[in-house]
Amino acid sequence: MDNACIRNGKKTGGIGVAYPDPQDTEKTNAKLKVKFPSAQIAGNYWIVRLDESYSRVVVSSPNYTYLWILYRSPIMSDQEYKQIYDDLKNDGFPVEKLRRTKM
């Protein structure tokens, strides 16, 4: 898993290793443990939305403190983003913290 972002004008990121959470009793592979050895950090990534083509996914933390919309293409249409945003908002996710990436 290669995570990257642009922060303060510089590209940052790291290579992470993801594996199914061994405590996931549902065995859905939707609850992942992710480790970033270079940064010596780890986290819980829960897949809360996934489209059929695997082109977009919404990932959160178990307590829904974190929320990411991941998209395989560089640009997501406003309509598609709004649809995902509204769906998440209707389900009580903290969408007010979401920030769209500008390309």
RODO-2510 file (C-alpha; in nm, 4 decimals, decimal comma):
residues 103
     n   res          X          Y          Z
     1     m     0,0000     0,0000     0,0000
     2     d     0,1609     0,3231    -0,1192
     3     n     0,0119     0,6268     0,0524
     4     a     0,1011     0,9731    -0,0659
     5     c    -0,0240     1,3236    -0,0156
     6     i     0,0897     1,6774    -0,0726
     7     r     0,1426     1,8663     0,2509
     8     n     0,2814     2,2185     0,2615
     9     g     0,3652     2,1916    -0,1071
    10     k     0,5750     1,8746    -0,0672
    11     k     0,4818     1,5211    -0,1544
    12     t     0,5024     1,2951     0,1484
    13     g     0,3985     0,9421     0,2197
    14     g     0,5166     0,5928     0,2789
    15     i     0,4777     0,2302     0,1965
    16     g     0,2369     0,0498     0,4246
    17     v     0,1627    -0,3154     0,4786
    18     a    -0,2051    -0,4032     0,5138
    19     y    -0,3468    -0,7286     0,6416
    20     p    -0,6884    -0,8432     0,7667
    21     d    -0,7516    -0,7664     1,1319
    22     p    -0,7198    -1,1005     1,3132
    23     q    -0,9878    -0,9881     1,5606
    24     d    -1,2471    -0,9341     1,2852
    25     t    -1,4975    -1,2019     1,3807
    26     e    -1,7001    -1,1412     1,0644
    27     k    -1,4005    -1,2351     0,8446
    28     t    -1,5045    -0,9859     0,5749
    29     n    -1,1526    -0,8503     0,5098
    30     a    -1,3131    -0,5048     0,5446
    31     k    -1,1289    -0,4405     0,8712
    32     l    -0,7583    -0,3996     0,8137
    33     k    -0,4479    -0,3368     1,0173
    34     v    -0,2004    -0,1159     0,8348
    35     k     0,1613    -0,0655     0,9379
    36     f     0,4018     0,1934     0,8019
    37     p     0,7435     0,0581     0,9055
    38     s     0,9363     0,3637     0,7848
    39     a     0,7314     0,5901     1,0139
    40     q     0,6911     0,3277     1,2880
    41     i     0,3147     0,3815     1,2996
    42     a     0,0143     0,1556     1,2566
    43     g    -0,3568     0,2042     1,2321
    44     n    -0,6941     0,0468     1,1815
    45     y    -0,8506     0,0976     0,8390
    46     w    -1,2124    -0,0070     0,8021
    47     i    -1,3591    -0,0215     0,4543
    48     v    -1,7057     0,1312     0,4925
    49     r    -1,7909     0,1751     0,1221
    50     l    -1,6572    -0,0025    -0,1871
    51     d    -1,7951     0,0193    -0,5389
    52     e    -1,8260    -0,2868    -0,7616
    53     s    -1,5401    -0,1852    -0,9909
    54     y    -1,3025    -0,1140    -0,6996
    55     s    -1,2453     0,2356    -0,8415
    56     r    -1,3482     0,4092    -0,5193
    57     v    -1,3465     0,3181    -0,1546
    58     v    -1,4289     0,4953     0,1686
    59     v    -1,2048     0,4114     0,4619
    60     s    -1,2579     0,5051     0,8250
    61     s    -1,1234     0,4229     1,1669
    62     p    -1,3236     0,2064     1,4096
    63     n    -1,4499     0,5085     1,6031
    64     y    -1,5116     0,7039     1,2792
    65     t    -1,2631     0,9748     1,3794
    66     y    -1,0886     0,9460     1,0436
    67     l    -1,2545     0,9328     0,7046
    68     w    -1,1026     0,9113     0,3562
    69     i    -1,2567     0,8839     0,0126
    70     l    -1,0036     0,7111    -0,2123
    71     y    -1,0353     0,7163    -0,5884
    72     r    -0,8193     0,5439    -0,8497
    73     s    -0,8296     0,8313    -1,0975
    74     p    -0,6799     1,1743    -1,0290
    75     i    -1,0142     1,3538    -1,0581
    76     m    -1,3597     1,2631    -0,9277
    77     s    -1,6617     1,4406    -1,0694
    78     d    -1,8474     1,6826    -0,8434
    79     q    -2,1628     1,4758    -0,8879
    80     e    -1,9926     1,1540    -0,7790
    81     y    -1,8286     1,3237    -0,4802
    82     k    -2,1615     1,4758    -0,3710
    83     q    -2,3328     1,1381    -0,3976
    84     i    -2,0708     0,9747    -0,1726
    85     y    -2,0688     1,2734     0,0652
    86     d    -2,4484     1,2727     0,1013
    87     d    -2,4597     0,8952     0,1529
    88     l    -2,1976     0,9152     0,4278
    89     k    -2,3702     1,2141     0,5895
    90     n    -2,7019     1,0271     0,5964
    91     d    -2,5270     0,7442     0,7814
    92     g    -2,3829     0,9806     1,0444
    93     f    -2,0193     0,9967     0,9329
    94     p    -1,8234     1,3157     1,0195
    95     v    -1,8273     1,4507     0,6631
    96     e    -1,7715     1,8085     0,7756
    97     k    -1,4031     1,7201     0,8176
    98     l    -1,3613     1,5996     0,4576
    99     r    -1,1392     1,8108     0,2316
   100     r    -1,1207     1,7538    -0,1425
   101     t    -0,7790     1,7294    -0,2996
   102     k    -0,7138     1,9962    -0,5594
   103     m    -0,5275     1,8898    -0,8704
***
